[in-house]
Amino acid sequence: MSAPTSTVSAPATTVGGPSLSPIRRMALGAPPGTVSLALGEPGWPLPQVAREALRDLGGTDARLPYGPNSGRPDLVEAVAAFSARSAHPDGSGVSPEQVMVTSGSQAALFALFQAHATRGSDVLVPDPGFVSYVSLAGLCGARAVPYPLGPGGDLDAEALVRTLGTTRHTSVVVLNHPANPTGGMASARGLATVAEACAGAGALLVSDEVYKELWLDAAPVGLHDVAGVEAGVVLGSLSKAFGAPGLRIGWAVGDPEALAPARLVHNAMTTAPAQPSQDAAVALLGAADRVLPGAREHVRRRWATLARVAPGLSATAGAGPRAGFYLWLPLPGRVPAVETEAFALQVRDESLVTTVPGSAFGARGAGFLRVSLGGPLEELEEGLRRLAPWWGA
């Protein structure tokens, strides 16, 4: 009797390339007792207003329906009001039609890429940059084209525009500021330059600004601050500054025509964000004037912890922090850039602390480690103590 023939089809070409995130991969095989300075999520408590909203929902016997595909009207209005603080230079506000509520900003990215990154087109992504941008382009059958960043990981608008001029057909251009992994920023002039170039090229400009509210001394400028909603789509999230990554609530704000096809993709993906998360999101956004200053204080405490526990690492990294909670740390001088991942694994296995090799974020990230300062303070202190001796610090 012959063996049964498998009926499982081969995966589609577009899903054959992406693999486990390098950030997650560093955790696989980590020895017991390893402290993680790898994962980029806040380590402070969920704000009280969100806990109260979730508690109140749990204390009722009401139904829990799916809710509208586009998100509850009160949440859409809360996102619009929050975004309007900077999105329109003329103060005209943000309309509900310009808001797409999603299951985290990752879902917003996926939906926008699927809707606009056409097969065979080019997608411009920062190098080094957030690892998902390249994977999402590949899932669409598009080609990720890296553009270089400037000193400190800041946006180099001229370099981006030059890269744009060399591509065949660019469907999407991605910005990320404050940047993951470098902490780099964007100037008003640079954002205006890029917005103008993308409009001329017919490319959708997507500005990932999920770390924008985690500034330390001065609020950074955003795309909509400079050029208005029509310039492109801006992404926001509760995961970082609002300290609520597990709620999985994000949003995209932009021209309704650009959002319309992405809404269809998101609806097919997930129907609607979870209702309990939407309750907590409305409460958090309504309390933003209290929650965000507290979040910034949590971040300042973490950078102060770095300066106290491992001042040598801070000095090695150079420029002081401006936003976010990532330390973009050059390798010790004795370690060549080509050994970035091997060095990160050696540090993990010998000192029991995980980081992320900069090469995971693009070719130009080789020679660096991304160290997340965002976790619980006790773990951060211990991780920094284990990490510092590798630099003689």
N, C-alpha and C positions, 0 to 999 in steps of 0.2 A: 504494500500500500504506500503510495507516494505521500510525501510530506505536504501539508496544506500550504498553499501559496498565500503570502501576505497580501492583503488588500489595502494596506496603508500606502497612500501616495507620497511621493517625495515632496518636501516642502517647496513652496513657491520661492523663486530666486530671490525675491526681496527679503525673505526672512531667513535666508541661509547664512548671511554674513554676520549680523550682530550677535554678540555673545554676552556673557555675564559682565556686568560693569566692573572695571578694574578696582573701583572703590570697594565693591562687595567681595571681589576676588581676594583682596588683601586679608579679609577676615577668614577666608577658608584655610584651614590648617593652622590657624594661629594657636600657639601653645596655651594651655590653661593658665589663667591669671593675667592674660594680656590685657593691657589698657588701650582703649581705642581713642586715638586722636585723628581718626580718619573720616568718620561719618559727619556730614555737614548738617547737623540739626541742633536746635536749641536744647540746652540741658537745664533750663530753669522751669519752674512749675507753670502749668496751664493757668492763665489769668483767672481770677476769681469770677469775673462776670460770665465767662464761658462755663465754668463749673456750675454756677447757679442756673444757667439756662438749661444745661443738660439734666440737672437735678429736678428742675421744675417739670420738664417733659416726662421724666421717669415717675413723677408723682401724680400723674393724671391717668385716666382710663380712656383717653381720646384715641381715635383711630390714628394710624400712621401711614397715610397714602404715599404714593410715589412722589406726587408734586409735579408741577409743570416741567416740561423738558428744558425750558430756558432758565429755570430757577424761580424760586418764589419771588413775587413782585417786591416784597419788603426787602429781600436781600439784594435784588437788582438795584433798587433805589438806594440802598445803603452803599453799595459799591460805587454807584454813580456819584453820590454825594462825597464819598471819600476821594474819588479820583478827581473831582472837580476842583479840589484845592489847588491843583497845579495844571490840569489838562488844558485849560483854555486861557491863554494870556489876556483875552479881553473880558474874562469873568463871566462868560455866557453859560457856563455849566456843562454838564455831561448828561445826555439823554439816556433813558433805558435802552433805546435801540442801539446805542453805542457800547453796550455792556454785554459780554457773554460770560456767564458764570459757569465754571467747570469743576471737575473733580480734581482739584489741584492744578497748579500751573503746568505740570507735565502733560496733563490731558489737553490743556489749551495748546501747548506746543504741538502735540500729536495731531490734533484736529486741524490746526493751521497748516502744518506741513502737508497733511493728506489732501487738503483742499487746494493748496497753491503751489506746492513743489512738484511740478509736472515731471513725468518720466523723461529722462534724458536731459533735463535742465540742470543748471548749476545753482547751488545754495552756498552763499558765502558765510563762513563761520570763523569766529576768532580762534587764533592759535597762539598760546594755549587757551582752551575754552572748555566749557561744560561738556562732559562726555556725550550727553544725549543728542546734541545737535548733529553730530556725524551719523549716529545710528538712525535718527529719524529721517535724515536725507536718504540714507540707503534703503529704508523701508518704503520710500516712495519711488525708488528707481531713479533718484536724482544723484548728482555727484556733489559731494561736499568739497568746497574749495576753500582752503584756509587763507586768512589774511593776517599779517603780522600786527602785533600790538606795539605800542611805544614804551618808553621807559616806565618802569613800575607797573606795567600791564595796562597803562592808560590807552584809551582809544586813540589810534593814529588815523585820523580821517583821511589824510592824503594817501596813506598806504592802502586803505580800504578802497578808495576811489580808483587808485591805479589797478588794484586787483580786479575790480569790477570792469574796468576797461579791457581786460585781457580774456574775459570769459566769452563763451559762445552765446548762451542765452541764460541770464540769471533770473530765476523766478522768485527767490527769497533771499534777503540779507538779514543776518541775525547780529544784533548787538547785545552785550551783557555788561551792565554797569550799575552799581559797583559789581566788579567782576568776580566770578568763580572760575579759576582758583586764585587769581593774583590779587584781588582787592582793588584793581585798577578802576579809574573813573573816566568820565567823559566830560569834555568842556561844552559850553553852549555853542561856541563857534564850530566845534567838531561835529556836533549833532546836526546843526543846520546844514553843514556841508554834505554830510552823508544823506540827509533827507532829500536835499535837492538832487543829488546824483541818482538816488534810487527812483525818484519820480521821473527823471529823464530816461532812465533805463527800463521803466515799467516793471520794476521789481517791488514786491511787498517787503516793507521794512518792519521787522519784528524786534522790539526792544524789550529784552528780559530785564526787568527792574525789581526782582523779588527781594533784593537786599537794600533797596533804596532808603528804607526808613531806619536802617541800623547804622546811622551815621554817628560820629563821635563828637566832632566840633562844629561842623557846618553842614547843612542839608545839601546833598548833591542835586544837580540839575537833571531833569528827565527830558525825554524826547518831546513829550507834549507840552512841557514848560516852554520849550523853545519854538516849536513849529505847529502846535495844535494837533487835534485828534486826526485830522486828515493826513498827517505826515506818515502815519504808520500805526501798528498795533502795539500797545504796551501791555506787558504781562505783570500781574501782581498776585499775591498769595498771602494766606494766613500762616504759612508754614514757618517762616523765618521771624520777621519782626513781631508777629502776634503770638509766637511761641506755641503754635498749634499744628504741627505737621501731620498728626494723626487724624485731624478733621478732614483732610483732603478737600479743601476748598480753595480755588484760585479763580482768576478771571482774566479776560482779555478786553481791552478797551480800544476801540478804533472805529473806522468808517463802517457803517452797517453793511455796505456792499461787500467789504472784505470779510466780515464776520459771517455773513449768511451761509456760504457753503461749509464753513467750519462748524457752524451750529448743527448742520445735518450729520456731519461726521461724529460729533460729540454725542448727539442723540442716539446714533446707532451703537456707539461704544457703551454707553452707561445709563441711558434713559434720562437720569437726572441725578444731581448730587444728593447724598443722603439727607433726609429731613432733619434728624437730630443735629447733624453738622451745620445745616443751614440755620437752625435756631441759635447755636453757639456763635456762628459767624455774624449774624445780625447784632448780637450782644457785643461782640468784640469790636466791630466797626463803629457801633454807636458809642463805645467807650474809648475810641482811638486816642483821644487827647489825654487819657490817663494811662492806657496800656503802653503806648509807644515810648513815652519818656522812661517808663520802667524798664522796657526792653533795652533801650539804649544804655541804661545804667548797668544792666546785667552784662552787656558787651564790654563796657568800660572796665568793669571789675575783672573780666577775663584778660584783657590786655594788661591791666595792672598786675595781675597774677603772673603773666609772662615776664614782665619787667622785674618783678620781685624774685621769682623762683629761678629763672634762666635768663638773666640780662644779656648774656653772651649771645644767645640765639636771636634776641631782638636786635642786637647790634649787627649781627651777621646779615640779617634780612635787610638792613638799611633803613629806607624811609619809614616813618612812623605810620601807624594805622589811621585810616580816614573813614572807613565804613566796613561793615561785615565782621566776620570772626575767623578769617583765614590768614595764617602766616605762610607766606610764599618764601620758603627757606632754601637758599643755595646749598648744594652739597659741600661737605668739607673739601678744601682745596686738593687733598690727596686723592679724591675719588673722581675718575673721569665721568663725563656726562653719559657715555654709553653704558655705564653700569648703574644707572639710576634705579631701575627696578630691583636689581640684585642687591644694591645697598639697602633699599627699603625693606627687603625681605630679611637681610642680615640683622638690621636693627630690630625688626619684629621678633625674630627667633632668638636673638641673644639678649636683648633688653626687655622683651615682652611689652612692646608698644607699637601700635600700628599707625602708619601715616599713609599717604597716597603718593606714589611716584609721579613726578610732574609729567613724565612721558605719557601717562595715561590721558592727558589733556591735549595732546598734540605734539608734533615733533619739536616745536620750540619750547616745550616744557621740560625737555631733558636737562638734567643738571640741577633740578629743584625737587623738593618735597612739598606737598601741601599738608600743612598741619592745622587741624581744626581746633580752635580754642572754644568752640561753642558748647561743649559738653558740661556735665556737672563739675563744679569747682574742685571737689575732692579728687576726682579722676584726672582732671586737668593738671593739678599740682603734681600728682604722682607720675603722670605721663611725661611731663616736662622734666622732672628730675631724672627719669630714666633716659630721656633723649639727649639732654645737655652734654653728657660726657663725650659723645661722639664728635662734638665740635671743640672739645677741650674747654667747654664753657661751664 
